[in-house]
Amino acid sequence: MSENPELDGYEPTERPIRSRGMIIAMRVTVSLALGALLLPAVIVGVGYTARTADSACRVTASVYAPGAASVSTRFEFGPSGLGWQCFAVTTSHGERRIAELGLIPSAPTFRGDEIGA
């Protein structure tokens, strides 16, 4: 009796188990499935981050540029790297950067001297 009776009579072949076309089809299917899983998460994450950056920019502008006509947030390179940038738009001076909100924006923290305390 052999050591592995379930393999008695098995003769390996050099031929692959799956054809090249089947392997390509499986890779395409898996890639599409992963994309379908990840794309909604990326879209929701970017939207949530954009809304958070806009809210943080409005609060920051109320302290640093109270007379601003509007605020603008953009995801771009700033002085300290890639992240959300907050701009105040005024009628007299145009657009000027008032804060860097970073990659993941949050509610701004102010020291007492910034808010007149």
Secondary structure, DSSP 8 states (H G I E B T S, - for coil): --S-GGGTT----SS-SS-HHHHHHHHHHHHHHHHHHHHHHHHHHHHHHHHHHHHHHHHHHHHH-TT-SEEEEEEEEETTEEEEEEEEEETTTEEEEEEEEESS-------GGGTT-
